[in-house]
Amino acid sequence: MHLSAHGRFFGCTWIGSGKRMTFGKAGETALSQWMAENARVCWIEHDKPWTMESELISQLDLPLNLDQNRDNAFYDRLKELRAQARGRARELPISA
């Protein structure tokens, strides 16, 4: 999976101890910009919010959420893209 911003592509890489993956500074900046323009967040207060998760995932179209979301039309493709990104990142040196 690559993050595209203005025709540039940013691949994933491992950082620090090699347990965390990132798109690098330029990629993370592009992702933050995309999220600011496209992602929407809302919330409600609830004593036990984890009890609502399955119901919300089943009722809403949340294509980037793989957990409990196998029925989403994008699930298989996103899972494949994430696996490819991790595979490519494993071939790269760990960044500081």
C-alpha positions in Angstrom: 0.0 0.0 0.0 1.3 3.4 -0.9 0.1 6.8 0.1 -0.3 9.0 -2.9 0.0 12.8 -2.5 0.1 15.0 -5.6 1.4 12.2 -7.7 4.1 11.1 -5.3 3.9 7.7 -3.6 5.1 7.0 0.0 5.8 3.4 0.9 5.7 2.1 4.5 8.9 1.6 6.4 9.8 0.3 9.9 11.1 2.7 12.5 12.8 2.7 15.9 13.1 -0.8 17.2 11.5 -2.2 14.0 8.1 -2.9 15.6 6.3 0.2 14.3 5.5 1.1 10.7 5.1 4.6 9.2 4.9 6.3 5.9 7.9 8.5 6.8 7.7 12.3 7.5 6.5 13.3 4.0 4.0 10.4 3.8 2.6 11.0 7.3 2.2 14.7 6.5 0.3 13.8 3.3 -1.8 11.3 5.2 -2.6 14.0 7.9 -3.6 16.4 5.2 -5.8 13.8 3.5 -7.5 13.0 6.8 -8.1 16.6 7.6 -9.9 17.0 4.2 -11.7 13.7 4.1 -12.0 11.9 7.4 -14.9 12.6 9.8 -15.0 11.8 13.5 -17.8 11.9 16.0 -18.3 10.5 19.4 -20.8 10.1 22.2 -20.2 9.5 25.9 -21.1 6.0 27.0 -20.2 4.1 30.2 -19.1 1.0 28.2 -18.3 2.2 24.6 -16.8 -1.2 23.7 -20.3 -2.7 23.9 -21.3 -0.5 20.9 -18.4 -1.3 18.6 -19.8 -4.4 16.8 -23.2 -2.8 16.3 -21.7 0.4 14.8 -19.3 -1.5 12.5 -22.2 -3.6 11.2 -24.4 -0.6 10.5 -21.9 1.9 9.1 -19.6 1.7 6.0 -16.2 1.8 7.6 -13.9 0.5 4.8 -10.6 1.2 6.7 -11.6 -0.8 9.7 -10.7 -4.5 9.3 -11.6 -5.6 12.8 -15.1 -7.1 12.9 -15.7 -5.9 9.4 -15.3 -8.9 7.1 -18.5 -8.1 5.3 -17.3 -4.8 4.0 -16.8 -4.8 0.2 -13.2 -3.3 0.6 -12.1 -5.8 3.3 -10.2 -8.3 1.2 -8.5 -5.6 -0.9 -7.4 -3.6 2.1 -6.1 -6.7 3.8 -4.1 -7.6 0.7 -2.7 -4.0 0.4 -1.7 -3.9 4.0 0.0 -7.3 3.8 1.9 -6.1 0.6 3.0 -2.9 2.4 4.3 -4.8 5.4 6.1 -7.2 3.1 7.9 -4.4 1.2 8.7 -2.6 4.5 10.4 -5.8 5.8 12.8 -5.6 2.9 13.9 -2.1 3.9 16.4 -1.1 6.5 14.9 0.2 9.8 14.8 4.0 9.9 15.9 5.9 13.0 
